[in-house]
Amino acid sequence: MEFQALKKPDQINEQAYIFDFVLFHFLQTIPTFFLVATNLSHTMQAK
């Protein structure tokens, strides 16, 4: 999918590749953060 951007590093393709990577990483980080936050709040309520 993204291999074309690596073969032909235009400015636009490069930016799109970086944007996709950052967006994907960001979207993966949010659920983890949310799970940790809910776990912490439940732990606080239990005490």
N, CA, C and O atoms as a DFTB+ gen file, in Angstrom:
188 C
 N C O
     1  1       0.828      -1.208       0.000
     2  2       0.000       0.000       0.000
     3  2       0.863       1.260       0.000
     4  3       0.780       2.091      -0.904
     5  1       1.690       1.378       1.035
     6  2       2.491       2.598       1.195
     7  2       3.850       2.494       0.501
     8  3       4.651       3.427       0.566
     9  1       4.114       1.365      -0.164
    10  2       5.444       1.165      -0.762
    11  2       5.696       2.144      -1.900
    12  3       6.840       2.514      -2.162
    13  1       4.630       2.564      -2.577
    14  2       4.776       3.515      -3.677
    15  2       5.379       4.823      -3.162
    16  3       6.187       5.454      -3.843
    17  1       4.981       5.220      -1.961
    18  2       5.496       6.459      -1.379
    19  2       7.002       6.327      -1.108
    20  3       7.737       7.312      -1.182
    21  1       7.451       5.109      -0.795
    22  2       8.874       4.917      -0.519
    23  2       9.684       4.893      -1.813
    24  3      10.807       5.397      -1.852
    25  1       9.121       4.311      -2.871
    26  2       9.826       4.252      -4.150
    27  2       9.952       5.639      -4.769
    28  3      10.974       5.972      -5.370
    29  1       8.913       6.437      -4.618
    30  2       8.839       7.732      -5.301
    31  2       8.639       8.833      -4.267
    32  3       7.525       9.338      -4.131
    33  1       9.678       9.221      -3.534
    34  2       9.501      10.158      -2.416
    35  2       9.281      11.597      -2.870
    36  3      10.172      12.439      -2.747
    37  1       8.083      11.875      -3.398
    38  2       7.711      13.277      -3.642
    39  2       7.523      13.934      -2.281
    40  3       7.485      13.254      -1.255
    41  1       7.408      15.235      -2.276
    42  2       7.158      15.933      -1.015
    43  2       5.780      15.543      -0.479
    44  3       5.610      15.312       0.718
    45  1       4.796      15.474      -1.389
    46  2       3.416      15.188      -0.981
    47  2       3.307      13.760      -0.447
    48  3       2.719      13.525       0.608
    49  1       3.881      12.808      -1.190
    50  2       3.800      11.413      -0.771
    51  2       4.464      11.202       0.585
    52  3       3.960      10.467       1.433
    53  1       5.597      11.858       0.769
    54  2       6.332      11.719       2.027
    55  2       5.488      12.250       3.184
    56  3       5.388      11.619       4.236
    57  1       4.883      13.423       2.972
    58  2       4.054      14.016       4.023
    59  2       2.857      13.126       4.323
    60  3       2.491      12.944       5.484
    61  1       2.243      12.571       3.276
    62  2       1.082      11.701       3.459
    63  2       1.477      10.455       4.254
    64  3       0.729       9.994       5.116
    65  1       2.660       9.920       3.953
    66  2       3.146       8.726       4.651
    67  2       3.345       9.022       6.134
    68  3       2.922       8.248       6.993
    69  1       3.995      10.152       6.426
    70  2       4.231      10.545       7.820
    71  2       2.906      10.790       8.531
    72  3       2.716      10.378       9.675
    73  1       1.987      11.472       7.835
    74  2       0.677      11.771       8.420
    75  2      -0.064      10.486       8.756
    76  3      -0.632      10.357       9.840
    77  1      -0.058       9.527       7.818
    78  2      -0.710       8.240       8.053
    79  2      -0.103       7.546       9.265
    80  3      -0.824       7.017      10.111
    81  1       1.217       7.550       9.345
    82  2       1.908       6.883      10.448
    83  2       1.538       7.512      11.785
    84  3       1.221       6.812      12.746
    85  1       1.583       8.857      11.834
    86  2       1.271       9.570      13.077
    87  2      -0.178       9.341      13.472
    88  3      -0.482       9.095      14.639
    89  1      -1.073       9.424      12.489
    90  2      -2.499       9.244      12.764
    91  2      -2.756       7.838      13.297
    92  3      -3.489       7.668      14.271
    93  1      -2.152       6.826      12.661
    94  2      -2.323       5.441      13.083
    95  2      -1.800       5.251      14.510
    96  3      -2.463       4.625      15.337
    97  1      -0.628       5.785      14.792
    98  2      -0.022       5.679      16.113
    99  2      -0.899       6.364      17.158
   100  3      -1.113       5.845      18.254
   101  1      -1.404       7.552      16.785
   102  2      -2.253       8.336      17.687
   103  2      -3.528       7.568      18.006
   104  3      -3.945       7.502      19.162
   105  1      -4.151       6.984      16.977
   106  2      -5.393       6.239      17.170
   107  2      -5.153       4.991      18.009
   108  3      -6.046       4.554      18.735
   109  1      -3.967       4.416      17.920
   110  2      -3.664       3.235      18.733
   111  2      -3.386       3.624      20.181
   112  3      -3.618       2.830      21.092
   113  1      -2.892       4.836      20.397
   114  2      -2.536       5.262      21.749
   115  2      -3.762       5.638      22.565
   116  3      -3.788       5.416      23.776
   117  1      -4.787       6.210      21.917
   118  2      -5.977       6.678      22.638
   119  2      -6.686       5.564      23.418
   120  3      -6.944       5.747      24.608
   121  1      -7.015       4.411      22.802
   122  2      -7.716       3.369      23.564
   123  2      -6.908       2.871      24.759
   124  3      -7.467       2.595      25.821
   125  1      -5.599       2.759      24.583
   126  2      -4.741       2.321      25.685
   127  2      -4.816       3.312      26.836
   128  3      -4.966       2.919      27.993
   129  1      -4.711       4.595      26.516
   130  2      -4.791       5.648      27.521
   131  2      -6.145       5.607      28.217
   132  3      -6.234       5.751      29.436
   133  1      -7.202       5.409      27.425
   134  2      -8.560       5.361      27.967
   135  2      -8.705       4.182      28.928
   136  3      -9.292       4.323      30.001
   137  1      -8.172       3.019      28.546
   138  2      -8.241       1.833      29.401
   139  2      -7.499       2.068      30.708
   140  3      -7.996       1.716      31.778
   141  1      -6.323       2.656      30.628
   142  2      -5.535       2.939      31.833
   143  2      -6.288       3.910      32.730
   144  3      -6.322       3.732      33.947
   145  1      -6.893       4.938      32.136
   146  2      -7.630       5.939      32.910
   147  2      -8.825       5.306      33.613
   148  3      -9.069       5.587      34.786
   149  1      -9.573       4.453      32.912
   150  2     -10.736       3.815      33.535
   151  2     -10.287       2.859      34.631
   152  3     -10.930       2.773      35.677
   153  1      -9.198       2.143      34.405
   154  2      -8.666       1.245      35.431
   155  2      -8.293       2.028      36.682
   156  3      -8.599       1.604      37.797
   157  1      -7.634       3.164      36.502
   158  2      -7.232       3.992      37.634
   159  2      -8.447       4.498      38.394
   160  3      -8.470       4.464      39.624
   161  1      -9.459       4.968      37.666
   162  2     -10.645       5.508      38.337
   163  2     -11.367       4.409      39.109
   164  3     -11.865       4.652      40.209
   165  1     -11.431       3.203      38.547
   166  2     -12.073       2.091      39.255
   167  2     -11.282       1.727      40.508
   168  3     -11.863       1.412      41.546
   169  1      -9.960       1.773      40.407
   170  2      -9.117       1.468      41.562
   171  2      -9.322       2.510      42.653
   172  3      -9.374       2.172      43.836
   173  1      -9.437       3.767      42.261
   174  2      -9.651       4.841      43.226
   175  2     -10.997       4.669      43.926
   176  3     -11.103       4.871      45.136
   177  1     -12.024       4.297      43.163
   178  2     -13.363       4.129      43.731
   179  2     -13.408       2.939      44.686
   180  3     -14.149       2.956      45.669
   181  1     -12.621       1.914      44.400
   182  2     -12.634       0.712      45.228
   183  2     -12.064       0.991      46.613
   184  3     -12.460       0.354      47.590
   185  1     -11.136       1.940      46.701
   186  2     -10.498       2.219      47.996
   187  2     -11.390       3.050      48.907
   188  3     -10.999       3.369      50.030
